[in-house]
Amino acid sequence: MSERPADSPAQDPAADLGRLTSYAHGGGCACKIPPGELEDAVRGLTGQNAPDVLVGLDDGDDAAAVFVRPDLAVVSTADFFTPVVDSAHDWGRIAAANALSDVYAMGGTPVVAINLVGWPRELLPMELMSEVLQGGLDVAAQAGCPVIGGHSIDAPEPTYGMAVTGTADPQRLLRNDAARPGLPITLTKPIGVGLLNNRHKSTGEVFPAAIETMTALNRDASRDALAAGVEAATDVTGFGLLGHLHKMCRASGVGATINAAAVPLVDGASEALRDGFVSGGTRRNLDWVRPHLAAGPGVTEDTLLLLADAQTSGGLLVVGEVPGYPVIGETTALPETADTLVTVR
């Protein structure tokens, strides 16, 4: 058998196949079912919690949590999506970080994960799927979370993610219904990756800053939040900063004020917004929260679209100050008759 010369490049399994993102109608968390439609679909499924369920469906938290014993809760979640970038390995890394994030958003530690794969095997080679899985393994290894098996199907679009099981202290869960008024709001990653992902899908431009933030684990931010005594948090993904903050305020019965100028942005996001790379998912996010949103003087539609940008593997949105991360606003008391939950200034 002849061997490939040492100085010749390895065969790219994606060669001549076109861009990976072209095989999906949307990318990353922007391909989620819109929040209003999703809530309508699952509304009848809430309120069915067993006695040991600490966090279930009622408030749309990041993961489920079940009481096992006084010092142990099991946290369970699943997350998957279509390609957000053209690099198969990076897509796997991003999807894994995104799935693990739900456990971190609850104040938990991932213990084990399994892969969830949909693959158009007649369109894309299995070697490319292996690259995706390797990317997931690489990030899970950083988290100290073994990936053991999974499930795959032949599907019309490539889809990848993980189901993740973790553990947490039941007395120290981070929940989206535990926010109290009069506290600072902290954001642990910049926003704007949805705009850059949409630009990438449209043009093929690669944005290293977006990949870096999407592949970064929320592990340290979760630990820092727990160390700061925080009780309420969520992660910012497909429903955007405004959407996830709206859900937290609604679940907790509080309001919030956001200082738009204090919200950190990924490099290149402002330019992508200026050039019109706003996804349909982002526009649906803003439409969903707009009835409960107040915009102060000088707050433009573009600013609101940026705050509603559909993130993939975003940071933690924390009610409380976490040293080392920017404060972007504060929670407020909510008058009983008020429809507005979030004010942007």
C-alpha positions in Angstrom: 0.0 0.0 0.0 1.4 3.4 -0.9 1.7 6.0 1.8 0.9 9.7 1.5 4.1 11.7 1.3 4.9 13.4 4.6 4.8 16.8 3.1 1.5 16.5 1.2 -1.7 17.8 2.9 -4.3 15.4 4.2 -7.5 15.0 2.2 -10.2 17.4 3.4 -13.4 15.4 3.8 -15.4 18.6 3.0 -13.5 19.2 -0.3 -15.9 20.0 -3.2 -18.9 19.7 -1.0 -19.5 23.4 -0.6 -19.9 25.2 2.7 -21.2 23.3 5.7 -23.6 26.1 6.7 -25.3 25.8 3.2 -26.8 22.5 4.2 -29.0 24.1 6.9 -31.8 26.6 6.7 -30.5 28.4 9.8 -27.5 28.2 12.1 -26.9 27.7 15.8 -29.4 28.8 18.3 -31.0 31.1 15.7 -32.7 28.0 14.3 -34.7 27.6 17.5 -38.5 27.6 17.4 -39.6 31.2 18.1 -40.2 31.7 21.9 -43.9 32.6 21.6 -44.6 29.6 19.4 -42.6 27.3 21.7 -44.4 28.5 24.9 -47.8 28.0 23.2 -46.8 24.4 22.3 -45.6 23.4 25.8 -48.1 25.4 27.9 -50.2 22.3 28.6 -47.2 20.3 29.8 -46.4 22.5 32.8 -47.5 21.9 36.3 -46.8 18.2 36.2 -43.8 18.2 38.6 -43.2 15.2 40.9 -42.4 16.0 44.6 -38.6 15.6 44.0 -38.5 18.0 41.0 -36.8 21.2 42.1 -36.9 22.9 38.7 -39.2 21.7 36.0 -41.1 23.2 33.0 -43.1 25.9 34.7 -40.7 28.8 34.2 -38.7 27.6 31.2 -35.4 27.4 33.1 -32.2 26.3 31.5 -32.2 22.7 32.8 -34.3 20.4 35.0 -33.2 19.7 38.5 -34.2 16.8 40.7 -33.6 16.4 44.4 -31.7 13.2 45.3 -30.6 13.9 48.8 -30.0 17.0 51.0 -26.6 17.6 49.5 -27.2 16.4 45.9 -29.4 17.4 43.0 -29.2 16.0 39.5 -29.3 18.5 36.6 -30.4 17.4 33.2 -30.5 19.1 29.8 -30.3 18.7 26.1 -29.3 21.1 23.3 -28.6 20.7 19.6 -28.6 22.8 16.4 -27.6 23.0 12.8 -24.2 24.3 11.7 -23.3 27.7 12.9 -19.9 27.8 11.1 -18.4 26.1 8.2 -15.6 24.4 10.2 -16.9 21.0 11.3 -14.6 20.8 14.2 -15.5 24.3 15.4 -19.2 23.6 15.1 -18.7 20.6 17.3 -16.8 22.7 19.9 -19.5 25.4 19.9 -22.4 22.9 20.2 -20.7 21.1 23.1 -20.0 24.4 25.0 -23.6 25.4 24.4 -25.0 22.2 25.8 -22.8 22.2 28.8 -23.8 25.8 29.5 -27.2 24.9 30.6 -25.7 22.9 33.5 -23.4 25.8 34.4 -26.3 28.2 34.2 -28.0 26.2 37.0 -24.9 26.3 39.2 -24.1 22.7 38.4 -21.1 20.6 37.4 -21.4 18.4 34.2 -20.8 14.8 35.0 -21.6 12.9 31.7 -22.8 13.7 28.2 -24.1 11.8 25.2 -24.1 12.9 21.6 -27.2 13.8 19.6 -26.6 13.6 15.8 -28.7 14.1 12.7 -26.7 13.5 9.6 -27.5 13.6 5.8 -25.3 10.7 5.1 -26.0 10.7 1.3 -24.9 14.3 1.1 -22.0 14.6 3.6 -19.2 12.1 4.3 -19.1 10.3 7.6 -15.5 11.6 8.0 -17.0 15.1 8.4 -19.3 13.9 11.1 -16.2 12.5 12.9 -14.7 16.0 12.9 -17.9 17.4 14.5 -17.8 14.7 17.2 -14.2 15.3 17.8 -14.8 19.0 18.4 -17.5 18.1 20.9 -15.1 15.7 22.7 -12.4 18.3 22.8 -14.6 20.8 24.7 -16.2 18.2 26.9 -12.7 17.1 27.9 -11.9 20.7 28.9 -15.0 20.6 31.1 -13.9 17.2 32.6 -17.1 15.7 31.3 -16.8 12.3 29.6 -18.9 11.8 26.4 -20.2 8.2 26.5 -22.2 7.2 23.4 -25.2 8.9 22.0 -27.8 8.5 19.3 -27.8 9.4 15.6 -30.3 9.4 12.7 -30.2 9.9 9.0 -31.6 13.5 8.6 -32.1 16.0 5.9 -30.0 18.6 7.6 -26.8 18.2 9.7 -27.6 18.6 13.4 -25.4 18.1 16.5 -25.6 18.6 20.2 -25.5 16.8 23.5 -27.7 15.7 26.4 -25.8 16.5 29.5 -26.3 15.3 33.1 -24.7 17.2 36.0 -24.9 17.6 39.7 -25.5 20.6 42.0 -26.1 21.5 45.6 -29.9 21.7 45.9 -29.5 24.6 48.3 -27.4 26.7 45.9 -29.1 26.2 42.5 -29.1 29.2 40.2 -32.6 29.7 39.0 -34.4 32.1 36.7 -37.3 32.6 39.2 -35.1 33.7 42.1 -34.3 37.3 41.0 -35.0 40.0 43.6 -35.4 43.8 43.0 -32.6 46.2 43.6 -29.7 44.1 42.5 -27.1 44.6 39.7 -27.3 42.6 36.5 -24.1 41.0 35.3 -23.3 39.6 31.8 -20.3 37.3 31.5 -19.8 37.2 27.7 -20.2 39.8 25.0 -23.2 39.6 22.7 -23.4 40.0 18.9 -22.3 36.5 17.7 -25.7 36.0 16.0 -25.0 38.9 13.7 -21.5 37.6 12.9 -22.8 34.1 12.4 -25.4 35.4 10.0 -22.7 37.3 8.1 -20.5 34.2 8.1 -23.4 32.2 6.6 -24.0 34.8 3.9 -20.4 35.7 3.0 -18.1 33.0 4.2 -16.1 35.5 6.3 -14.6 34.0 9.4 -14.7 35.8 12.8 -12.2 34.4 15.2 -13.6 36.5 18.1 -17.0 35.0 17.7 -15.7 31.5 17.6 -13.6 32.2 20.7 -16.5 33.4 22.7 -18.8 30.6 21.6 -16.3 27.9 22.4 -15.5 29.3 25.9 -17.0 27.4 28.7 -19.3 29.1 31.3 -17.6 27.0 34.0 -15.6 29.8 35.6 -18.5 32.3 35.4 -20.8 29.8 37.1 -18.3 29.2 39.9 -17.7 32.9 40.4 -21.4 33.6 40.6 -21.9 30.9 43.3 -18.9 32.3 45.2 -20.5 35.8 45.0 -23.7 34.4 46.6 -25.8 34.7 43.5 -29.2 33.0 43.5 -30.6 33.9 40.0 -29.1 33.3 36.6 -29.7 32.1 33.1 -27.6 31.8 30.0 -28.1 34.0 26.9 -28.8 31.9 23.8 -31.3 31.8 21.0 -33.9 34.2 22.5 -31.3 36.9 22.9 -30.4 39.1 25.9 -33.8 40.7 26.0 -35.7 37.5 25.6 -33.9 35.6 28.4 -34.0 38.7 30.7 -37.8 38.9 30.0 -38.2 35.3 30.9 -36.3 35.8 34.2 -38.2 38.9 35.1 -41.5 37.3 34.4 -40.6 34.2 36.4 -39.4 36.2 39.4 -42.0 39.0 39.4 -39.4 41.8 39.0 -38.6 44.4 36.4 -35.2 45.3 35.0 -33.4 48.3 33.5 -30.6 47.7 31.0 -27.9 50.3 30.2 -27.3 49.5 26.5 -24.0 51.3 26.4 -22.7 49.0 29.2 -23.4 45.8 27.3 -20.2 44.4 25.8 -20.1 43.5 22.1 -18.0 40.9 20.2 -15.6 42.6 17.8 -17.3 43.2 14.4 -20.9 43.0 15.7 -21.6 46.7 15.3 -20.4 46.6 11.7 -22.5 43.5 11.0 -25.6 45.3 12.4 -24.8 48.4 10.3 -24.6 46.2 7.2 -27.9 44.5 7.9 -26.9 41.0 8.9 -29.9 40.6 11.3 -31.4 37.1 11.4 -35.1 36.3 11.3 -34.7 34.7 14.7 -33.5 38.0 16.1 -36.4 39.9 14.7 -38.8 37.4 16.1 -37.2 37.7 19.5 -37.7 41.5 19.5 -41.3 41.1 18.3 -41.9 38.7 21.3 -40.6 41.0 24.0 -41.7 44.3 22.5 -45.1 44.4 24.3 -43.2 44.2 27.6 -40.4 46.5 26.7 -39.8 50.3 27.2 -37.1 52.1 25.2 -35.7 55.3 26.7 -34.9 58.5 24.7 -32.2 57.9 22.1 -32.6 54.1 22.1 -32.9 53.1 18.5 -34.4 50.2 16.7 -30.9 49.0 15.9 -30.0 49.0 19.6 -33.0 46.9 20.4 -32.2 44.5 17.6 -28.7 44.1 18.9 -30.0 43.4 22.4 -32.4 40.8 20.9 -29.6 39.2 18.8 -30.0 35.4 18.8 -26.9 34.2 20.6 -25.2 30.8 20.3 -23.3 29.6 23.4 -23.6 33.0 25.0 -22.6 34.0 28.5 -24.5 33.9 31.9 -27.0 36.7 32.7 -26.6 37.0 36.5 -28.7 38.9 39.0 -26.0 40.1 41.4 -22.6 41.5 41.0 -19.9 39.0 40.0 -16.3 40.4 40.3 -14.5 40.6 37.0 -17.5 40.8 34.8 -19.4 44.0 33.5 -22.6 45.2 35.2 -25.1 46.1 32.5 -28.2 47.1 34.6 -30.3 46.4 37.6 -33.4 44.7 38.7 -36.4 46.8 39.9 -39.6 46.4 41.8 -42.5 45.7 39.5 -45.8 47.6 40.1 -48.8 45.2 40.1 -50.4 46.9 37.1 -47.3 47.2 35.0 -47.0 45.4 31.7 -43.4 46.6 31.1 -40.8 44.1 32.5 -37.6 45.5 30.8 -36.6 49.1 30.2 -33.6 49.9 28.0 -31.9 53.2 28.4 
